[in-house]
Amino acid sequence: MTSGTVVLCLVSLAVLHEIHGLDNGLALTPPMGWLAWQRYRCITDCDTYPDECVSEKLFKNAADLLVSEGYAEVGYQYLIVDDCWLSHNRSADGKLQADEKRFPSGIKALSDYVHAKGLKFGLYQDWGKKTCAGYPGVLGSEELDVKTFAEWEVDYVKLDGCYSNVRDMDKGYVEFSQHLNKTGRPMVFSCSWPAYQEDKGMLVNYTALAKYCNLWRNSGDIDDSWSSVMDIADYFALKQEFWAQYAGPGHWNDPDMLVIGNFGLTVDQSKVQMSIWAILAAPLLMSNKLSDVRPEFKEILQNKEVIRINQDALGIQGKRVFRDKRIDIWLRPVEPVHLGHYSYAVAFVSRRSDGAPFAYRISLADLGMNSSNGYTITNLFEKNKSPYNNAYFTQKSFLRVRVNPSGVVFLRVNASPINPDIDRDNANNATNNVVFI
Ligand code: GLA
């Protein structure tokens, strides 16, 4: 073989490798939907808990409510079954099958039901001998199982990592991703391998993740509590310089489910979770009892402006940029971009517990916002209360906010398109305003 031929071979290998990346064109913005696990876990006793056991009834009901309660309309479109849907045995021909008693109509019928509602259907499995709850996993039957998913018209696969060899995961998940490609059916691929490898202190190959997965769990499971939400937020902040660069259209870091509307978070704390998840460009996968979500929580989950931040087309993952007086400032660059200046989502999150809302003040320039064209500002959770909405602010303007204990003030700071050389009136009006919110 001449050296020219060797180079040619290497180049074509590289090209072949390239087309074997996950190639489904999906999740260009973070996936939104509903996932059973956090709220329903592995309740399988339908006699005692008929409305809560993991069953086709539960998922049909959740699909109905996603639509009738207005969640689907604002973007929550994936209805995802988590662990404990399976029968303990594969069928005679080796296929996965659902528990007969709890899913008497089978998974294809459930998928059809979900599709008929205009939603998309997701399913949990595990790259191991067993799922985390001990049901059959895909290891050894990957190709057949992926074919079965395609037959069932699955749109989203969450692949967990229990009962597997953590060191082989990179290879196993990549192969699984290639099997998904081969079915020709676009399925969002949610990977769990980094959570397992990070847990063991291993160096995770995020370049491969971004290439072969649409989203990936970086850390342990979320619980229904403020401390759990903040532990995850802190961990993401700790790792942000490394992790954030891998997020973008088609591939996202996943801090786990939204627990808003359940038992553990107050209204203020729920706004914090929604804001930080929006800043992080995180998948918005609710896990709650949709029939029981009180209006004040539903309003948070359905806040269109906050969802718009989460779904921003630039797909840049934001970061925690500042900590002062137990106020954390989170920042995410978003559209529109004018003359090279980004707009921003800014969240002031209070870690305080000293009663009165805490007054905090910082200039736009100190947050790195220095467009000479100025900015307009919207208060995303208190839209009607801000007298300054739609006024112009310069980089010298101060943001002055009052943040409730374990609460948030969440702002959109839009770069202004005005050109001060041409639009002198607007530019002059804009100097040194102070925002009192
Ligand atoms: C793991 C995952 C959870 C959930 C359970 C199911 O713990 O991280 O999200 O899927 O398994 O057993």
Boltz pocket constraint, residues with backbone or C-beta under 6 A from the ligand:
constraints:
  - pocket:
      binder: B
      contacts: [[A, 37], [A, 82], [A, 83], [A, 124], [A, 131], [A, 132], [A, 133], [A, 160], [A, 219], [A, 220], [A, 221]]
      max_distance: 6.0
